[in-house]
Structure formats: structure tokens, C-alpha cells
Amino acid sequence: MIVNLKPFQFCEVTIFVRLYDDAHCIGLFIMFHEINSTILVTGGAGFIGSNLIRLLLLETQATIINIDKLTYAGNLDSLKDIAENPEYKNRYKFERVDICNQLEIKQIFEKYRPQAILNLAAESHVDRSIDSPASFIETNILGVFNLLEQTRFFFNNSLNDSEKAKFRFLHVSTDEVFGSLGENGYFDENTSYKPNSPYSASKAASDHLVRAWHHTYGIPTLITNCSNNYGPYQFPEKLIPLNLFNALNNKPIRIYGNGENVRDWIYVEDHCRGILHALLKGEIGESYNIGSNNEKTNLELIKLMCAYLDQISPRDDQKPHETAIAFVTDRPGHDQRYAIDSTKACKELNWKPRETLDSGLKKTIDWYLKNSEWLERIMSGEYNGERIGIKV
């Protein structure tokens, strides 16, 4: 039953938000009714970026321009079905571009004239930032600076007043910029920044740049800070896909330290919907925390994964998968706990996560089992699951 219908404007597109109440859940459906809106997604070949592009193409009629440098974690295989689908031929374009390249970014703006920028281009793995911090400074700070400067030039010189009123620059960030929590409390939008790793410090710097370009130059920006994502197409250096691969190949399931570090886990599609809600309904200059209130220690999470694998893909020796858990040297400076208060996003953006940790984890594991070739192609390349991030 439709219980609410209200239109609003974005990028010359009429959008309708329909809330359906089936007595069990509320589903949110967003529909673009014209095709003249162009959204530029940076880092669109990455984990969150590819899932976001998929959502935008499936649930809107916007034209999506995907730009990506294609580093080790950028994988066009994640969007192969989209690129080969004739339905999206005129709505999806890929350009191999580094956000640090001034000329190429300027040319992208001139060629496509986007009405919105969704910036997901980033180096994002803490362990890699410990071993090689320079690339994080280059992409996450200098790259964002360049993107903001090219946006400023485009905004001031190529858009009329009406177009400026509809333009948005949305920067996707992380809860790691806030540092580490104790046993109690949550990160909210007023939490002070206290980054503890080269990765989180570089993301904190990029957040500050985005904020400054709004307050100083009037660029209509938004920032989202999310908790730990999981789901399909995640590069297997992260906890869940790496240890899922290890479990399926009879390798040790590695957990850092004592496994008691706590994270708030959000299914990637829920995060992507939160980004879209912020784009459409967020107040210019504001930031929004996006989390699922699904706190688990790393050990608890991996035990949940193992328990589900025992049901659907038992070991050949019939032992429980969790018997392969191995505790390894902890990450230097490992933050103890992250937890997000998403009250502002829920109230102001009319957003809430659809997946529980149980349902999202099962969907994720099922996807990797069904798409094992995708995972195996990555693990047979330059990355094979080796431990990094322990040299200081």
C-alpha cells in the first residue's frame, strides 16, 4: 500500500519517493523520470563504486560516467555485465582517468557536463597505508584537491545560476577519521577528528578540503562517513572476502590480535542507498554518518561466517570451519572500536538500512560462492592474500 508520495527536484529531474508499508517493512523506491541528468562517479571500478553504479543504473534513469585509475583494487570485471548490457549502452560510460591528472579531469567536465559528482576514488586499505603511505597522500589528498579545483572552475565558468542551484559534489568518507572508541559511545557528525593511521589521516584531510571548498568558494558539497562495508565485489584483502577464500581453500582463517576489535558492519547496497539519499535530500554543507548498528568483534563476525559455511559448504574433513581460525600479529595502531550513530541520516534523509547482519552476510557469502571465478581471478593475479601492513 502506498502511504506517501512526494516529488522534489534534482538536476532537472522530477523524483518521486514512494513509501510502501506491507506491515513488515518499508521499502524506498527512487525513480528518475528523465534521462537528462549526468552523474560522475569517481572510483567506480572499486568495491563501493561498482555497487553504487549498479544501483544507479538499475533504479534510476540517470546517465553515469565512471572514471577510475584502475589500480590493483579497481576491477572492470565488477561491471562487465553492465558494460555489455545494451540497455545501458547510452547511460553508462567508462573513462580511465586518474583524479590527480588536472588536464584529464578538466576534459571530463567539458565532455560530459555532470550535474553531480560522487567522489569514491580513494586508496582505502589501512594495511597498505602502513607499508606505502605516499600513494594515500597522493590520491586521497592531492587527488581530492585537484578534483575540487576542477569542480570549482567548472562550477564558476560553465554553469548558469539555475544549473548551479542543482549541482552537487558528494564526497564519500569513512568513520575511521574519528579515531577509536572505548567500550561505550558512538560517532556522530559532531565527533572530533582523531585519525590514527595514514589511511584515516589522508581521508580526514580530504574531508577538511571538501568542507573548506564549500565554506570558502561556495561549492555545494556533501560528505558521508560510513562504517565498515561488506558485500559483493569486495577486493579480497579485506576481512570477509579474504577469509572466505581461505576457508574455501583449506587455508588458515586469519584474525588480527585477539579478534576483539569491534566494527559496525553495513551491507554495501544499504550504504549506496544512503549515498543516494544524501545526494537527493542532504543539506548543502552538511555531513551524514551512515551505519547499520551491527556491532560485532572481528572474531564474532568470522564465527558467523564459519557457521553459515558449515551449513552450505562443509569442509571435506567435516570439521567446523572455525577450527581453521588462526590469530596472527596485530596491526600496528589497530583501532579498538568503531560505532556510528546514524540518527541524523535516518531522520533528515529518510534512510535506513534494509539488511540485518545475518541477511547481508548470507547474501554476501552466497554471492562469492556463486561467483567463485571472479574471486579466483583476483587471487591468481598480483595479490594472493599475503600479509601486509606489519612493517613500521
N, C-alpha and C positions, 0 to 999 in steps of 0.2 A: 504494500500500500504506500503510495506517495504521501509523505507527511509534510513536505516542504519543497518549494520551488522558488528559487530566486535568481534572477540574472544579474550579472555585473560585467564590466568591460575590461578587457586586457588586450593590448596590441591590436586594436581594431577588430577584435573577435568577440562575439557575444558568447558567454559561457553560462551554462546552467548547472547549478549544483542540485542534485536530486537526492533526498534522503529517504531510504526505504526502510520501513520498520516491519520485520517479519516476526516480531515477538522474541526473536533470539539475537539478532544482531542488526546493526545499522551499516548499510553499505553506502559508500560515497562514489558517485559516478560523475566525472567531469567531461563535458563534451564541447569541443571546438566546432563551431558550425560554419567556419570559413577556412580557406587554406592559405590566406594571405599573411599569416604570421610565421616568422622565421626565428628559430631559436638556435643559438650557437652553443654547443656543448663542448667544453674543453676536457680532454682526458676521457673521451667517450669510448675508447677501446679497453679501458680498465674495468675492474670489477663493478664498482657502483655506477660508473658512467655507462657501461653497456646495458646494465639493468634499467637505468633511467631512460636511455634512448628507446629501449624496447617498450617501456611503459608509455612514453610519449607517443610513439607511433601507433600502439595498439588502442590507446584510449583518447587520443586527440586527433585533430586533422592538421596539426602544425607541421611545417617543414623543418627538418632537423639537419643542421650542419655539424658533423662530428670532426673535430680536429684533435689529433693525437700525435705525439712524437714517436710512438711505438718503441718505448723502452722494453726491458725484459718483461714487465708486467702488462704491457699493452698488447692485446691479442685480438686481431680482427676475426679470428675463428669464433669469438664470442658473439659476433654479429653476422656470421656468414649467412644464416637463414634470412636475416633482414635484408642484407645486401643483394641476395639472389631472388628475393620475392618481387615479382613485377608490380604488385600492389603498392610497393613503396618506392618504385623507381623514380618518381618525381618528388618524393617527400624526404628522401634520405640521401645525403651526400657525405663522402669522407674525403678529408684533406690531411695528408701527412705534414703536420706543421708543429714546430716547437714554439711554445708560448714565449720563449726568450728571444725569438727572432723578430725584431721590430718590423722589418720590411714585409715579411710573410704575414704577420698579424694585420698590418695595415691593409694589405691586399685582400685579405679575407673579409675585412669590414667593407671595403669598397665593392667587392664582388657580390656579397650576399646581403648587405644592409640588414643585419639582425635586429629584431625588436627586443631580444633578451639574450643575456649571456649567463650561462650556468657554468661556473668555473669549478671543475673537478680535477683538473690537471695537477698532479702532485706526486712527489716521492712520499711513500706512506708507511714504510716498514721500519719500526724502531730499531730492530737488529741491524739493518743495513745502515741506518743513520749513525750507529755507533762505529761501524767499520769505515764508512765513507761519507762523512758529513757534508763534504763540499757539494755534491750533487743536490742535496736537500736545500742548501743555501741558494744554489743557482736556480732551481725550479720553483721552490716554494716561496722564495722571497723576491729574487730578481725577476723571475718569470711573471709573478703576480704584479710586480711593479710595472713591467712592460705592458702587460695586458690592461692594467688600469690606465696607463698613459695613452695607449692606442684607443681605448674606450673614450677617454676624455677628449681626444682630438676628434673622433667620430661624432661624439655627442654634441660638441660645440660647433662643428663645422658642417655636418651633413644632415642634421635633423632639424625640422621646424618645431615650433612650440608644441603643436599637437603631438608630434612624434616623441618629443622629449618627455611629455607628461605620461606616456605609456611605456617608456623604456625602463628596463630593469637590469641590474648587474647583481647576480646572486652568487655568493662565494660559499662553497661547502667546506666546512672545517670539522674539527674533532673536539671531543670533551677532554682530550689529553692536554690541551692548553691550560686547563685549570689545575693541573698537578695531581696530587694524590690525596684521597680522603682517608680518615680514620674509620672506625667501626660504624660511626653514625654520620648522618648528614647527606646532603645531595648538592650537586652542582646546579645552580640556576643562572639566569642571564646576568645577575649582578655579582657572581663569584669572581674574585680577583684572579688574574692570570698568574700561574706559578709553574711554568713548564719545566720538566726535569730531564728531557732527552733532547738530542739535536733535532730529532723529528718534530717533537711538540714545540720546541722553541722556534723552529722555522715556520710552523703553522701559526703560532701566536703572532709572529712578526707579520705574516700575511694578513691576519685578521685586523691588526692595527693599521696596516696600509689601507685596507678596504674602508675601514671606519674613517680614516683621515681624508681619503679622496671624496667621501661623501660630505664631511663637515667643512672641508676647505674648498673643494671645487664644485660641490653640488651634484656629484654623480649619484643617481638614485640606486643605492646599494642595499643589499640584504645579506645577512650572514646566518648560516645554520651550523650548529655544533652538534654532532651526533655521537652516540655511544658505539660500542663495537658491533660492526656489521657481520652477518654471515648469510650464506645463500649460494645460489648457482653462480658459476663463472668466477669464483674467487681464486686468485693465484695461490698455489699450494705451498706458500711459505708461511701462511697463517695457520693458527692453531687447529681449526676444524678440518679443512681440506688436507693439510699435511698429515695429520694423524689418522684421518680416514684412509688415505692412501697407504700409510704404514700398516694399519690394521688389516687391510685387504691383501697386503703383500707379506704378511707374517714378519713384519719388522717391529722393533720396539716403538711403543707409543710414547713419545717424549713429552714430559711435562717439566717446566722450569721450576727450580727450587723445590718447595714442599707442596706446590699446587694450590696454595691458599689465597693467591691473588684473585680479587673479585672484579668482575666486569658486568656491565649491564648490556645484555645481548639483544640486538634488534635485527629482525629479518630484513634483508636488503630491500625488498619491494615496499615494505612499510616505510623505510627511510626515504625511498624515492617518492612515495606519495606525499610524505612530509615536505620534501623539497618543492614539489609541485604546488602544494597548498601555500607554502611561504611565498612562492613566486606570484601566485594569483591573489592572495589575500594579505600578505605581510605588509606592515607599515614601513615605508622607506626609512632607512637609517637604523632599523631595529635588528636585533639578533634573536634567534629562536633555538632552544635546545630540543633535540629530538631523540627520545629514548623510549624503551618499552617496559621499564620497571621489571626487568627479568634478570635480577642479580643472581649470579652463580660463581662459585670459585672455579678456577680452571679445572681442578680435579673433579668437581661435581659435574661440570659440563661434559668432560670426556667420559665419565662413567655413564652418563645418559646416552651418549653416542654409542658406547660399547654395548649397553643393554639393548638398544634397538638393533644393532648389528647382530647380536646373538639371535634375535628373532628372525631376521630376514636374510642374513648371510653368515651362518655359523662357521667357526674355524674347522678345518679338516680334522684336528685332533679333539674336537668337541669341547675344548676348554673355553671358559668365558673369555671374551676379548680383553677384558680389563686385566687379565693376568699378564698381558704384554706391556702394561704401563711401566715406564722407567723414568725415575726422577733424575734430571740432569742439572748441571751447573746453572744457577740462576742468571738471569740477565743483569748486567751492571745497572744499578739505579732503578730497579724494577718497581714501578708504582704499585702500591698495595691495593687500592680500591678506587674504582670509578662508579659513580651512580648519578643519573640525571633526573632532575625534576622537569618534566615536560608540561607542567600546568599551563604555562603561557601559550605554547603551541596548540595544546588541546582546546583552550578557550578562544584564543584570538584567530586561529587558523581553521577551526572546526575539523581538526585532525585527531585521529587516534589509531594506534596500531591494530591491524586485523589479526595478526598471528600471535599465538602464545609461543613460548619457547618450545613446548612439546610439539606443536603442529609445525612450526617453522623448521625445527631441527629434523623432523621426519621428512618434510618436503626436500630439505637440503640433501640429506643422505640418499633419498630415493633418486634425486636428480643426478648425483655423482655416480651412483650405481648404473643408472640408465645411460649415462654419458661418459662411461669409463675411458673411451678413446680420447676424449677432449683432455682429460686429466693425464693420461699416459703420454700423449704427445708433448705436453709441457715437461713432464718429469724425465722424458728421454732427451730433452734439449740441454741448454747450458745450466739449468738448475735441476739438481737431482735430490733435493731435500737435505743437503748438507747443513750443518750447524754454522750459523754466523752470529756476529754481534757479541762475542765474548772477549775480544781484544780491546784493552783500554790502555 
